[in-house]
Amino acid sequence: MRLRKKDTQTVEMQMGPMIDMVFLLLVFFMVSAKPIKQESDINIGLPGTAAQEDVVDIPDEQRIRIEADGRVLLNEQPMDSTGTLEMPALLATLKRFKETADANKSEALITIDADDAANHQRIVAVLNVCARAEITGVTFADSGGEDE
């Protein structure tokens, strides 16, 4: 028995219709896709203190004057009554000053100018308020009036 060879046809894949189909799919997905809004496009203002790149000019130091009668003046502005040792108004102001100095990348400086007749307990109370406000740059002013 003799085997006959079959005529085999070579099958070729048509590339034209395949390329057309790929382009049709590409156009379909481009048209049907929604543009995505980036997170950076959303304008949101968050509360709080933001760090600044540029240094803002603020006073280098705050001056606290302690009078002989116990009054405490911060930059010539009266702060608290003479009877309280807690001094909440002075504490709140010094905390804001410290936050502003930290945001501006500068040191918070306080100069205490105490009257010679001022009560020592009042001076210690002012130092305690500075410590609670986390201000470490505290100096005392020279009275300047030396008796000869």
MOKAHU-V259237 format. One record per backbone hydrogen bond with DSSP energy under -1.0 kcal/mol. NH is the residue of the N-H (numbers start at 1). CO is the residue of the C=O. Records with the same first field share a line. If there is no record, write none. Layout:
NH=CO, CO
//
This chain:
19=15
20=16
21=17
22=18
23=19
24=20
25=21
26=22
27=23
28=24
29=25
30=26
31=27
32=28
33=29
41=38
42=39
52=103
62=109
64=111
65=73
66=113
67=71
70=67
73=65
74=77
75=63
77=74
79=72
91=87
92=88
93=89
94=90
95=91
96=92
97=93
98=94
99=95
100=96
101=97
102=98
103=99
104=100
105=102
106=101
110=137
111=62
112=139
113=64
115=66
118=115
123=119
124=120
125=121
126=122
127=123
128=124
129=125
130=126
131=127
132=128
133=129
134=131
135=130
138=136
139=110
141=112
146=144
//
